[in-house]
């Protein structure tokens, strides 16, 4: 029984070992098949591109890499003239991975006109076909022969169709021509863009540039240049011409000449342009004029008193009068000493005349028995018997009567200049009553107040002793 169990386990072990061996063998065969697929033998590929001397080493292998590298073919133009060179571009999406491109050229019937060429770079290639017909159509083809990765685009072919025209001058018109088809836009103004449709044909000439502008006495537009690159070719195009601005009103409205010149030809057409430019803007500039300072107008009359200190026994001072008018005037005046709307002197009045644009110093004396202190001198004037009375006042200090040094307190008198040919007609008279000032009343009542204070003090002391 034990031997049968051992035999059964041995059979299971042999079966499992044979299964593992078969799986490994199949995996090795698959890897060998893949390696044989990406293994390259240069003897199978003929690198005949004279511009590309690169090649892969014989029997070289690369690691397995999956990629999406693609390829298509392109050319510099779609249409060519016989004798032109074709530039062929092999556009590959990834140049970092090694590759080999196979490219060739066929005609429309499938005949090869340029043999297969293998290249490992993406530089432009050139090919000049022989043209023996009036027209020819060619097809440029390429394919990705090898790339160092696994891509679905391997050996896929791309193509580009191009056209050739036979440059047989005997069958082409050698004479060039230029025709102005249409001038676009109405009510043209300076500053606008003029658009002109022209039909130009370049024949058998080396000249290829065509210029357009608008002419008056001078050029009134910028010059636009176009190039006609191919011989025996007709060009239908629109040429823009920028008209100059006319902000300085240099050009007037009127008829000007549109000129198209080139290919040994010159054509023209009259056009109308308005002189007003739409590009110009009106800017108002205010000119700053500095105003002269206003002339200070002097008052017609100026009155002033030159004294600030006066003595009771000599209450005299000078009244300064300035006439800024252009004519002579007669001025009557009255003056007195006052304080707190009360007069403390007799009123002094008088009359004098003053010439045009002149000044005068008029001496005035007052009579008063007022005590020392601060007062004001009032002066009132009437000009030429007018109803308007002008007045002004000045503060003065009346010095004490018995002060020995009173004269030393007075500043030196500065009399104003007296105008020539002036006359003074003083007339002193008693006009008002002089009232007693508060200071005099206080001095007279002082002894009575002192006696009353002593009596009250005595009564208070007696009351304290009792």
C-alpha positions in Angstrom: 0.0 0.0 0.0 2.8 2.4 0.8 4.6 1.6 -2.5 1.5 2.4 -4.5 1.2 5.8 -2.8 4.9 6.5 -3.6 4.5 5.5 -7.2 1.4 7.8 -7.6 3.3 10.8 -6.2 6.2 10.1 -8.5 3.9 10.1 -11.5 2.4 13.5 -10.5 5.9 15.0 -10.1 7.0 13.9 -13.6 3.8 15.4 -15.1 4.3 18.8 -13.4 8.0 18.9 -14.5 7.2 18.2 -18.1 4.6 21.0 -18.1 7.1 23.6 -16.7 9.7 22.6 -19.4 7.2 23.0 -22.2 6.2 26.5 -21.0 9.8 27.7 -20.8 10.6 26.2 -24.3 7.6 28.0 -25.8 8.6 31.4 -24.2 12.2 31.0 -25.5 10.9 30.3 -29.0 8.8 33.4 -28.9 11.7 35.6 -27.7 13.9 34.1 -30.5 11.2 34.9 -33.0 11.0 38.5 -31.9 14.8 38.9 -31.9 14.9 37.4 -35.4 12.3 40.0 -36.4 14.2 43.1 -35.2 17.6 41.6 -36.2 19.0 43.7 -39.1 21.3 42.4 -41.8 22.8 45.3 -43.8 23.4 42.9 -46.7 19.6 43.0 -47.3 19.5 46.9 -47.6 21.4 48.8 -50.2 22.3 52.2 -48.8 22.8 54.0 -52.1 22.2 57.6 -50.8 25.4 59.6 -51.7 24.5 62.1 -49.0 24.2 59.5 -46.3 27.2 57.3 -45.5 25.9 56.0 -42.2 25.0 52.3 -41.8 24.1 49.9 -39.0 26.6 47.2 -38.1 26.0 43.8 -39.5 23.7 41.5 -37.5 23.2 44.3 -34.9 20.3 44.0 -32.4 18.5 46.6 -30.4 16.4 46.2 -27.2 12.7 45.9 -27.6 11.1 49.4 -27.3 7.5 50.3 -28.3 7.0 53.7 -29.9 4.7 55.7 -32.1 7.2 57.0 -34.7 5.6 58.1 -37.9 6.7 59.5 -41.3 5.4 61.5 -44.2 6.9 63.2 -47.3 6.7 66.8 -48.3 8.1 69.3 -50.9 8.9 73.0 -51.0 6.2 73.7 -53.6 3.3 72.1 -55.5 4.0 73.6 -58.9 7.3 73.8 -60.8 8.7 75.0 -64.1 10.9 72.8 -66.2 14.4 73.1 -64.9 13.4 73.8 -61.3 14.8 71.7 -58.5 12.5 69.8 -56.2 13.3 69.9 -52.5 12.1 66.7 -50.8 11.5 66.6 -47.0 11.2 63.3 -45.1 9.3 64.4 -42.0 9.8 61.9 -39.2 8.2 62.5 -35.8 11.0 61.3 -33.6 14.7 61.8 -34.7 16.2 60.5 -31.5 15.6 56.8 -32.4 17.8 55.3 -35.1 15.8 55.0 -38.4 16.2 54.3 -42.1 14.0 56.0 -44.7 13.4 54.8 -48.2 12.3 57.5 -50.7 11.8 57.6 -54.5 9.9 59.5 -57.2 7.3 58.0 -59.7 5.4 59.6 -62.6 1.6 59.4 -62.8 1.8 56.0 -64.6 3.8 54.5 -61.7 7.2 54.5 -63.6 10.1 55.3 -61.3 11.9 58.5 -62.4 14.2 58.6 -59.3 15.5 55.3 -57.9 15.0 54.2 -54.3 17.4 55.9 -51.9 17.9 54.9 -48.3 18.9 57.6 -45.8 19.3 57.7 -42.0 18.9 61.5 -41.6 16.0 64.0 -42.2 17.9 66.5 -44.2 16.2 67.9 -47.3 17.0 66.1 -50.6 17.0 67.5 -54.2 15.9 66.1 -57.5 15.7 67.8 -61.0 13.5 65.7 -63.4 13.7 65.9 -67.2 10.6 67.3 -68.8 9.8 66.3 -72.4 6.1 67.2 -72.4 4.1 70.4 -71.9 2.9 69.1 -68.5 4.1 66.5 -66.1 2.8 65.1 -62.8 5.1 63.4 -60.3 4.5 61.5 -57.1 7.1 61.6 -54.3 7.0 58.6 -52.1 8.7 57.4 -48.9 8.4 54.7 -46.3 10.0 53.9 -42.9 12.2 50.9 -43.7 13.7 50.6 -40.2 13.3 52.2 -36.8 14.8 51.2 -33.5 11.5 50.5 -31.9 8.3 48.6 -32.5 5.9 51.0 -34.3 2.7 50.3 -36.3 4.0 52.7 -39.0 6.9 50.5 -40.1 7.0 50.0 -43.9 3.9 52.3 -44.4 4.2 54.4 -47.5 3.3 58.2 -47.7 3.2 60.2 -51.0 3.0 63.8 -52.3 1.8 64.8 -55.8 3.6 67.7 -57.6 3.1 69.3 -61.0 5.7 70.5 -63.6 5.1 72.9 -66.5 7.2 72.8 -69.6 9.1 76.1 -69.9 9.1 76.2 -73.7 9.5 79.9 -74.5 8.4 79.2 -78.1 4.9 78.3 -76.9 4.6 81.2 -74.3 3.9 84.9 -74.8 7.2 86.7 -74.2 5.5 90.1 -73.8 4.6 91.3 -70.3 1.4 93.2 -69.5 -0.2 95.2 -66.6 -3.9 96.0 -66.3 -5.7 98.0 -63.7 -8.9 96.1 -63.2 -10.6 98.1 -60.3 -10.0 100.8 -57.8 -11.9 100.0 -54.6 -13.5 102.6 -52.4 -15.4 105.8 -52.9 -14.9 109.3 -51.4 -11.2 108.7 -50.8 -9.5 111.0 -48.4 -5.9 111.6 -47.5 -4.8 109.1 -44.8 -7.0 106.3 -46.3 -5.6 103.0 -47.7 -6.3 102.8 -51.5 -6.8 99.2 -52.7 -6.2 98.5 -56.4 -6.9 95.2 -58.2 -4.4 94.5 -61.0 -3.9 91.8 -63.5 -0.2 91.4 -64.4 1.6 88.9 -66.7 5.3 88.4 -66.5 6.7 87.3 -69.9 10.3 86.7 -70.9 11.9 89.4 -68.8 14.3 89.4 -66.0 12.5 92.2 -64.2 10.0 90.9 -61.6 9.1 93.9 -59.3 6.0 96.0 -59.8 5.6 99.3 -57.9 2.4 101.3 -57.2 1.8 104.9 -55.9 -0.3 108.0 -56.3 1.2 111.0 -58.0 0.4 114.7 -57.9 2.9 117.5 -58.1 4.7 115.3 -55.6 4.0 111.7 -54.4 1.0 111.8 -52.2 1.2 108.2 -51.1 3.7 105.6 -49.9 5.2 103.3 -52.5 4.0 99.6 -52.5 6.2 96.9 -54.2 5.1 93.4 -55.2 7.3 90.6 -56.8 6.3 88.4 -59.7 8.7 85.5 -59.3 7.9 83.2 -62.2 8.2 83.9 -65.9 5.3 83.3 -68.3 2.9 83.5 -65.3 -0.2 85.6 -64.8 -0.9 87.2 -61.4 -4.3 88.5 -60.3 -3.8 90.4 -57.0 -4.9 93.4 -54.9 -2.3 96.0 -54.1 -2.8 98.3 -51.0 -1.5 101.9 -51.2 -1.3 104.1 -48.1 -2.2 107.7 -48.9 -0.3 110.3 -46.9 -1.9 112.2 -44.2 -2.7 115.9 -44.8 -2.8 117.3 -41.3 -0.8 120.4 -42.5 -3.3 121.0 -45.4 -0.4 120.7 -47.9 -2.5 118.8 -50.4 -5.8 120.2 -51.8 -8.8 118.2 -52.9 -8.7 117.2 -56.6 -7.7 114.7 -59.2 -4.5 112.7 -58.7 -2.8 109.9 -60.8 -2.6 106.3 -59.8 0.7 104.8 -61.2 1.6 101.1 -61.7 5.1 100.6 -63.0 7.2 97.5 -63.5 8.2 94.8 -66.1 9.4 97.7 -68.4 5.8 98.9 -68.4 3.9 101.8 -66.8 0.1 102.3 -66.6 -1.9 105.0 -64.9 -5.5 106.0 -64.0 -6.9 109.3 -62.5 -8.6 109.2 -59.1 -10.2 111.8 -56.9 -9.0 112.5 -53.4 -10.6 114.8 -50.8 -8.1 117.1 -49.0 -9.4 116.6 -45.5 -7.6 113.8 -43.7 -9.4 111.4 -41.4 -6.3 110.7 -39.5 -5.8 114.2 -38.2 -7.2 115.4 -34.9 -7.8 118.9 -33.8 -6.0 119.8 -30.6 -6.8 123.1 -29.0 -3.8 124.7 -27.4 -4.4 127.6 -25.1 -1.8 130.2 -25.2 -0.9 131.3 -21.7 -0.5 135.0 -21.4 0.9 136.2 -18.2 -1.2 139.0 -17.0 0.4 142.1 -15.7 -0.1 142.7 -12.0 -2.9 145.2 -11.4 -1.8 148.7 -10.9 -2.2 149.6 -7.3 -4.5 152.6 -7.2 -3.8 155.0 -4.5 -6.6 156.7 -2.7 -7.4 160.2 -3.6 -6.6 161.5 -0.2 -4.2 160.3 2.6 -4.5 161.8 6.1 -2.0 161.2 9.0 -1.0 162.7 12.3 2.7 162.7 13.1 2.6 162.8 17.0 2.0 160.0 19.5 2.8 162.0 22.7 1.5 165.5 23.6 1.9 167.9 26.5 -1.1 169.5 28.2 0.3 173.0 27.9 1.3 172.5 24.3 -1.2 170.2 22.6 0.1 170.8 19.1 0.7 168.4 16.2 0.9 168.3 12.5 -1.8 166.9 10.2 -0.3 165.3 7.1 -2.5 165.4 3.9 -1.7 163.9 0.5 -3.7 164.7 -2.6 -3.4 161.9 -5.3 -6.0 163.5 -7.5 -5.2 165.4 -10.6 -6.9 168.6 -9.5 -6.7 171.1 -6.7 -9.1 170.9 -3.7 -10.3 173.0 -0.7 -10.5 170.9 2.5 -12.2 172.0 5.7 -11.5 170.1 8.9 -12.2 169.9 12.6 -10.2 168.1 15.3 -10.6 167.3 19.1 -9.3 165.1 21.9 -11.6 162.3 23.1 -11.8 159.1 25.0 -14.7 156.6 25.3 -16.9 158.8 23.1 -16.4 161.8 25.4 -14.6 165.0 24.3 -11.8 166.3 26.5 -10.8 169.4 24.5 -12.2 172.3 22.5 -12.9 171.7 18.9 -10.5 173.2 16.5 -11.5 173.8 12.9 -9.9 175.3 9.8 -9.7 175.5 6.0 -6.8 174.9 3.6 -6.2 174.3 -0.1 -4.0 171.6 -1.7 -2.7 171.4 -5.3 -2.9 168.4 -7.6 -0.6 165.4 -6.8 0.9 167.1 -3.8 1.1 166.9 -0.1 0.8 169.3 2.8 1.6 169.4 6.6 -1.0 171.4 8.5 -0.2 172.4 12.2 -3.1 172.0 14.6 -3.3 173.1 18.3 -5.9 171.9 20.9 -6.8 173.4 24.3 -7.7 171.0 27.2 -7.3 170.6 30.9 -7.5 166.8 30.8 -5.2 164.8 33.0 -2.5 162.6 31.7 -3.4 159.3 30.1 -4.3 157.6 26.9 -6.6 159.5 24.5 -7.5 159.7 20.8 -7.3 162.6 18.4 -10.3 162.8 16.0 -9.9 164.5 12.7 -12.9 165.1 10.3 -12.6 166.4 6.7 -15.0 167.7 4.0 -13.6 168.2 0.5 -15.0 171.1 -1.7 -18.2 171.5 0.3 -19.2 167.9 -0.4 -21.7 166.2 1.9 -19.5 163.3 2.6 -17.4 163.6 5.7 -14.1 161.7 6.0 -12.7 161.0 9.4 -9.9 159.1 11.1 -8.5 158.9 14.7 -5.1 158.2 16.2 -4.2 157.1 19.7 -2.0 159.6 21.7 -0.6 159.8 25.2 -1.1 162.9 27.2 2.0 163.4 29.4 1.8 164.6 33.1 1.7 168.4 33.6 4.4 168.7 36.4 6.9 166.1 35.1 10.3 167.8 35.0 11.5 165.3 32.4 8.3 165.4 30.3 10.0 166.9 27.4 12.6 164.1 27.4 9.8 161.5 27.0 8.7 163.1 23.7 10.2 161.6 20.5 11.7 164.1 18.0 8.9 165.5 15.9 9.1 164.4 12.2 7.1 167.0 10.3 5.8 165.9 6.9 7.1 168.0 4.0 4.9 171.0 3.3 3.9 171.6 -0.3 4.9 174.9 -1.9 2.3 177.6 -2.6 0.0 176.4 0.2 -2.1 178.5 2.5 -3.6 177.8 6.0 -6.6 179.6 7.4 -7.0 178.5 11.0 -10.0 179.6 13.0 -10.0 178.6 16.7 -13.2 179.0 18.6 -14.9 177.5 21.7 -17.3 174.9 20.7 -18.1 172.3 23.4 -18.0 171.9 27.2 -15.1 170.0 28.7 -16.2 167.2 31.1 -14.3 165.9 34.1 -12.6 162.6 33.5 -12.9 159.5 35.7 -9.4 159.7 36.8 -9.9 163.2 38.2 -13.1 162.1 40.0 -11.1 159.2 41.5 -8.4 161.5 42.8 -11.0 163.8 44.5 -12.8 160.9 46.2 -9.7 159.1 47.5 -9.4 161.0 50.9 -13.0 160.3 51.7 -12.6 156.6 51.0 -9.4 156.6 53.3 -11.3 158.2 56.2 -14.2 155.8 55.9 -11.8 152.8 55.9 -10.1 154.0 59.2 -13.5 154.4 60.9 -14.6 150.9 60.0 -11.3 149.5 61.2 -11.6 151.3 64.6 -15.1 150.0 65.2 -13.9 146.5 64.4 -11.0 146.7 66.9 -13.3 148.1 69.6 -15.7 145.3 69.0 -12.9 142.7 69.4 -11.7 144.2 72.8 -15.2 144.2 74.3 
